Amino acid sequence: MKNKMGSRCIKKVTLLLLLPLGFFFMIGVGSYFNHQVIDTAVEGCEKLEGEVNLEKDILAINWSFSCER
């Protein structure tokens, strides 16, 4: 009986530790790929000799981009 309660406690602690790690991992992955897209768009605009108008937050979750020639 005591062993079952101990294993339940370990499972709960593991879950409580993994949930925030998974959340931050997903935010980080999204931010990384958004930065990659933004960098590609900026390079393409510069090749066209356009003027880059870029607005983004620190994690690049909310961003807008335009290229004016």
C-alpha positions as CSV (number, residue, x, y, z in Angstrom):
1,M,0.0,0.0,0.0
2,K,2.8,2.5,0.9
3,N,4.6,1.6,-2.3
4,K,1.6,2.6,-4.5
5,M,1.3,5.9,-2.8
6,G,5.0,6.6,-3.3
7,S,4.8,5.8,-7.0
8,R,1.8,8.1,-7.4
9,C,3.6,10.9,-5.7
10,I,6.6,10.4,-8.0
11,K,4.4,10.4,-11.1
12,K,2.7,13.7,-10.0
13,V,6.0,15.4,-9.3
14,T,7.4,14.2,-12.7
15,L,4.3,15.5,-14.4
16,L,4.5,18.9,-12.6
17,L,8.1,19.2,-13.7
18,L,7.5,18.1,-17.3
19,L,4.5,20.3,-18.0
20,P,6.4,23.7,-17.7
21,L,9.4,22.3,-19.5
22,G,7.1,21.2,-22.4
23,F,5.4,24.6,-22.4
24,F,8.7,26.5,-22.6
25,F,10.0,24.1,-25.2
26,M,7.0,24.8,-27.5
27,I,7.3,28.5,-27.1
28,G,11.1,28.3,-27.9
29,V,10.5,26.2,-31.0
30,G,7.8,28.6,-32.3
31,S,10.0,31.6,-31.6
32,Y,13.0,30.0,-33.4
33,F,11.1,29.2,-36.5
34,N,9.4,32.6,-36.6
35,H,12.9,34.2,-36.4
36,Q,14.0,32.0,-39.4
37,V,11.0,33.1,-41.4
38,I,11.6,36.8,-40.6
39,D,15.3,36.5,-41.5
40,T,14.4,34.9,-44.9
41,A,11.9,37.6,-45.6
42,V,14.3,40.4,-44.8
43,E,17.0,38.8,-47.0
44,G,14.6,38.5,-49.9
45,C,13.5,42.1,-49.5
46,E,17.1,43.3,-49.4
47,K,17.8,41.3,-52.6
48,L,15.0,43.2,-54.3
49,E,16.5,46.4,-53.0
50,G,13.4,47.1,-51.0
51,E,12.9,48.9,-47.7
52,V,12.1,46.5,-44.8
53,N,9.3,47.5,-42.4
54,L,9.4,45.0,-39.5
55,E,7.6,45.0,-36.2
56,K,8.0,42.2,-33.7
57,D,8.0,41.4,-30.0
58,I,10.9,39.8,-28.2
59,L,9.9,36.2,-28.9
60,A,8.7,37.0,-32.5
61,I,5.3,35.5,-31.7
62,N,3.5,38.7,-32.8
63,W,5.2,40.2,-35.9
64,S,4.4,42.0,-39.1
65,F,6.6,42.5,-42.1
66,S,6.4,44.5,-45.3
67,C,8.8,45.2,-48.1
68,E,8.4,48.5,-50.0
69,R,10.2,49.2,-53.2
